[in-house]
Amino acid sequence: MFDDTQSIKVFRVTLKKVIERLSTIKDCDVAEFVETVKEQFDGYEYDECDTLVGYENWQDISQDGEYKLNIKIDHKDAYEFTLYVTVNDKKATITNVL
């Protein structure tokens, strides 16, 4: 019979797809920025690890200006993303992802 207790694995999200998702963040309220960024990693993993790190060290981005923020999967070999963010009137926009 059919076993419905097993979870269905989502297709793996690629590095390119995460970059595309992050690049779409525009005029995001700074209070919601961290959660919005974390959502863009949904389905992405490295060596079966999907825990994000780095965002805990992000400084307060509530002031207008430009910021360079790092985030990655908690694995020593995982790619580290650098987000270039511009904040204007408490709205954050990612201008570049490296």
N, C-alpha and C positions, 0 to 999 in steps of 0.2 A: 504494500500500500504506500501511499504518498506520505512522506514525513515532513510536516510543516513546521517542525521545531528548529530546523536548521536555518541559519541566516544566509541570505543570498549575498554573495560577494559582488560589490559594485565594480564595474570595469575600472581599471587603474587609470587615474588621471595623470597626464604627463606633465613634465616640467614646463613645456611650452604652454599648455592649457592654464596652469597656475599663473604664469606671467600674463597671459591674455586676460584672465579674470581680474588680477590685481590692477592691470592697466585701465580697467573700466571704472575704478572707484573715483568718482568726481563729486564734489560738493557734499561730502559725507560729514555729518555732525561730528565734531571731535569727541564728544562723549561716547559715540558709538563706533569710533574708528577701529579700535583694537578688535572688537567682535566682528566687524565687517571684514577686516583683513583675515582673521582666522577662518571665517566662513569660506573664503576663496580657496582654501587648502582642502576642502572636503573631497575625499576620495584619493588624495595624494599621499603616498607613503614612500619611505626609503627603507629597504631591507626589512619590510613588514613593521616598521615603526612609523607612527603618525602623530606623535606628540610634538607640538611646536614649542620652541624656546627662543629666547632673545627679546621678545616683546615686553617681558617683565622689566627690562632695563630701559625701556623707552622713556625719555624725559617727558615732562608735561608739554604737550603740543598745543596748549590752548591759546598761546600768543601768536599773532600773525608773524609769518616768516617762512623760511625754508628749512626743512629737516632731512636728515639722512638716517634712516632706521634699518636695522638688520633683523631678520627672522629666518629660522631654519627648522628642519626636523631634528629632533634630539638624537642624532647619530653622528659619530665623529667624521664620517665620510660624506654626509649629506651636503647638498648644495646650499650655500648661504645666500639668501636674497637680500639685496640692498634696495630699499624703497626710497625714492626721492619724493618728498611730500611738500606741498605748498599749502599753508593755512592762511585763509583770508576770511575775516568775519566769522570765526569759529566753524568754518567749513574746510575740510581737508580734501585735497585732490592729489592723487598720485600722478606725478609728472613723468616718472621713468622707473623702470624696474630692471635691475642688473643682477 
